[in-house]
């Protein structure tokens, strides 16, 4: 009987212990498993009472294995002590949990810091590269500046050399001038003043119209468009050239021949260009430039200057037969002009263009030449226009070339004016003179292409045309 009781107590105790442990585990798991409640069913074996229940008056015999209230209170104390420890441990665990969170935060912060550091590092790297590039660029610029400086120094030195050379040449020129003056003086003493060749008077006309001027002499060294024109100063001694009209350009209009450009215009041709003419009384064909773009067209151009590409300092034979290029500068020939103008009553139009592109005109109501036996004497009608009348002073004058002096001057005007013209002594215009670039020119004897009433004797025109057409 006692054994059964003891066994029952033991079972009770173990169950209670398990219950305690169960609660401990629940607390440790922070209530995550609330569902798992600590529940126990105490199975107490059914006792079979087979005899009378006796109660001992002396009490049960002391059993060393018997659980007493003291034991239970001890266990409770132990249990409460363990609970406190568990609470302490829980506290520690909580603190540890905070630490872990802090650790996590710190780790996160650290990651952020790392990322920021990486970013800063990249920026720094980029900055370093950029600065290196800048420094390279700076070095290149420095090199260029150095090169430019050295080039500048080289040019400055070259300029100094040229300056020196120029001053030397200027000194030579001065010496030459002095020498020339001395020689002239000596010449005067040797031959006497009266034996010196006469010099024609300069044009004294004060022009009504003065073309705009660029304010400087452009021909101190003569500018020619090509090398065919003579350099200034060499013409005095150079013989006149002898070649005549050049080979016709390929754009020649082969229809015709017509008697003049007015007939070409009447035949329905409206574009200016090269045409074939056959004048009455002449045998051969002649090529001319027909101007149809001016004053209703029909103008036969017999003289044209525009770029200095043709030398006009030529002999009688050249001026008689003609020379130059039909689509450029040319002289149609005195014989051709004579034959043209004797076909009827013709008027003359002189077109002048200055160096700013302004064009002026001089028109003469009639025009023809006399025969070669009269040295192609010029016959003009009355003037009208806006260029001024500079050609009337040549009216009635025969034609003069370097090799055939027919002018009214004691010397040869062709020699001084370097062309061929109906010189008087020598006259107010020189449209077959030297083509100077730029307008105002320097010349001892006024040999430029001048029209005294438009610019005076020292303004060489840019382009000139002389053309005829039957009188309306
Ligand atoms: Ca003469």
Boltz pocket constraint, residues with backbone or C-beta under 6 A from the ligand:
constraints:
  - pocket:
      binder: B
      contacts: [[A, 405], [A, 406], [A, 407], [A, 408], [A, 409], [A, 410], [A, 411], [A, 412], [A, 413]]
      max_distance: 6.0
